């Protein structure tokens, strides 16, 4: 386990009084210094190796929130490779040194985006003063004093103690990865480092206990998980093991998968989330993906944010969805903070091995045969040899054991006689009562709840349907375009053109009207109203285009 000797000034960054269990920063899940009367929200972006898209995400989140009319500041804390100023078109940012941060002289500078400012960092390892491990405390002091709506903290690829502290104390910490083995391994390593840092903070007053956990960590193999670590600590001290287990629900990173190219890449995020929860014991909540898109590097060359330079690109829409999920997640936490923490504690207390064959496939007891077959195919792909989601987490022996468990679940649950016998032995109290899946309490579920609430106010007998509104209805139901395409046999290209209102990519009007009616039926909307208002909108767009051409 990594060690650092920094100390933080008492009571300056924490709600705890001097002399309490932690004189420094409050632990994640507790009240901390980022709370103010303005309800400032802090979002940290880091976790992945260099080049995965952390800077792109941080900059465009700032742009998105600023476009909502909010006051936003982005802080570039990546001292070894700062670059956010270039992404915002700022040619020569002022030098910000450690002394500036310590003395409160690091002033935000304006950008070309109204409402968005930047605190740049410039550091030359050949000439500047070496960085101190305690620099996180000075960044936190700055954040505490900022009177803004959102602070986006760009952490870079480092995993030092200051980086981990900033990530842990943000309201939402985002780990970015890409569909490649090294990037996935870095993401899991970052999750392990977050846990180790959280445990060290909890034991900062207990030197002998710190030495114990460091000794245990050093004795474990490279693939050891936090749960492996806890079980090993328990052999020496059950009290420390209990405290170590209690830290797992405090580590709640969120995941964004960038540079996706293939359909299989879209499954990486949910699979990594499941593997992390199951084997690491860490809830890695999936926020969404960002497609590989030429618009990203083109806008980077033009030194402009993606949402400004190419707002209709595929990657821009992906970024907007990630941003909406963050907003929904923050709103859900504000409404149910105590419940969410209790659920996290319960999840952390659960053992690593699945209790039932249904859980091995990620199913409820009500699952039908076709659901079992789809789940089996998905789990078999996740746990195959060489699969990306299990990189650096599962040893070959554990992977083989998991594969055998999946095959057992498939064979048992698809055989009616064996399934009945299994249910009787597994649920002796009431084998006939089906158990539904636990309610999802993550960013995706929060986004659905937020969208459904908004649509309940927007949709009525007078609603004029547009492509954007149809997309919103679809997303509120958790439906993908591929789902509609498979059911209605409408091509994916035509479905995308309908949502984007791309006139040049649509077929003749008579076909579009039929497509719209089928989409409305799938989404449980009034087909007549949707088709009538959408076709009227297309005619208005077409008339406006012709007027411009002849005007």
C-alpha positions, 0 to 999 in steps of 0.5 A: 500500500502506498504511503505519504507523509503529508499532513493537513492544517486542522479544521481548515478543510474539514467539518471535524474539530481538531483532535477528532478521528481525522484532523484533515479532510473529511472522508468520502460520504461525510460532509466536506469542505466543498459544501456552500450556500450556493450548492457548489458541485465539484466534478473530478475527471481522472483515473485513466492513462494518458490519451484516453480523453480526460481533457476532452471530457472535462472541457466539454462538461464545463461548456455544457454546464455553462450553456445551461446558464451556470457559472463554471470554473475548470481547474487544470491540476495536471501539473506534469501535462497541462493542456486545457488552455489549448482546448479552449483556444487560450494561447498563452495562459499565465503561469500558476505556480505552487506558491500562487496556489498556496497564497491564493493568487491563482485567479481564474481567467476568462474563456470564449465561452460565456460563464466558463473560466479556467484556472490553468497550471503550468509546470516545467520539471526542468526549472520549477520547484518540485511538487509537494504531496500536500498540494491537494490541500491548497487546491481544496482551499481554492475550491472552497472559496470559489463562489460558482455553480460547478467546478470541474477538476481535471486531474490528469493521469497521476495516481499520487495522494493529492490526485486521489484526495481531490478525486475522493472529495468531489461530488462526482469522480469520473474515471475515463478509459478506452476499449483496450487492455492497458487502459482498462487495467489502469482504470482498475488500478485507479479504483484499487488506489482509491480504496487504499487511499480511503483506508489510509485516511481512516487509519491516519491516527493509528500507526501500528494499524497502518503498518499492518495493512501495508504489510498485508498489501505487500504480501498479496499478489498483483491481482489481489482485490480489495476483498482479498486484502480484507480477508487477509487482514482479518487473519491478523486483526478482525477490527481492522478488517471490519474497518477496511470493509466499511471503507468500500462503499465510500469509494464510488467512482464513475466510469466513462468509456471513450473512443468506442468503435464497435458495438461490442465496445458499448458493452465494456462499461456495463461489464466493467461495472459488474466485474468491479462490484462483484470482485473488487467490491467497488461500485463503478457506476457507468455514465456512458460512452463517447464514440470514436469520431473524427470531429474530436481531433478536428476540433482539437486541431482548431483549438475549440471545444467539441460542443462549440465547434461540432455540436451535432456530431455523434461524440458531442451527443454522447458527451451531452448524455454523460452530462445529463446523467451527471446532473440527474445523479446529483439531483437524485443524491440530493433527494435521497442521500441517506438511502443511497449510502445505506444501499452502498453499505449493504452492497459492500457487505455482500460476499464476492461470490454470487448467492444464486445461479440467477445472480451468476447471469445477472437475472431475476427469478422471473426471467423467461427462457429468452432472457436466460439465453441472452444473459448467458451469451452476455456473461460468456462474452464478459468472462471469456479468456482475453476479455477486456472487462476482466483485465487485471482483475481475475486470475486464470483459475478464478476465470475458469471457475466463473466460466463453469458457474455460468455454464451451470446456471445456463444448463440448470435454468433452461431445464424446467425440472432442474430449475424447479428443484433448484428453486425449491432448494435455494428458496425453501421459505417461499419458492413460488414467490418471484424475486425481482431485480434490485432497483438500479440506483445509479446514473442511468436510473437517475437519468431515466427518472429525471427525463420521465418527470420532465416528459410528464410535464411536456407531453399533452394533447397539444405537444408538437413532436420533434426529433429531439423530443422523440429521442428524449422519450426513447432515452427516458424509457431506456430504449436504444435505436437498435432495439427499435430497429430490430422490432420495426425493421426500420434501418438504423440510418433512417432512425438516426435521420429522424431524430436528427431531422436530417432532411437529406438522409430521409426517404420520401415523405410517405415512408417517413410518415409510416416510420414515425407511426411505428416509432410512436407505437413502440414508444407508446405514444399517440401515432396520429399526433406524433406523425401529424406534428412531426411531418408538419415540422419537416415541411416547415424546415423544408420551406425554410431551407428553400427560402434561404436558397432563393433569398 
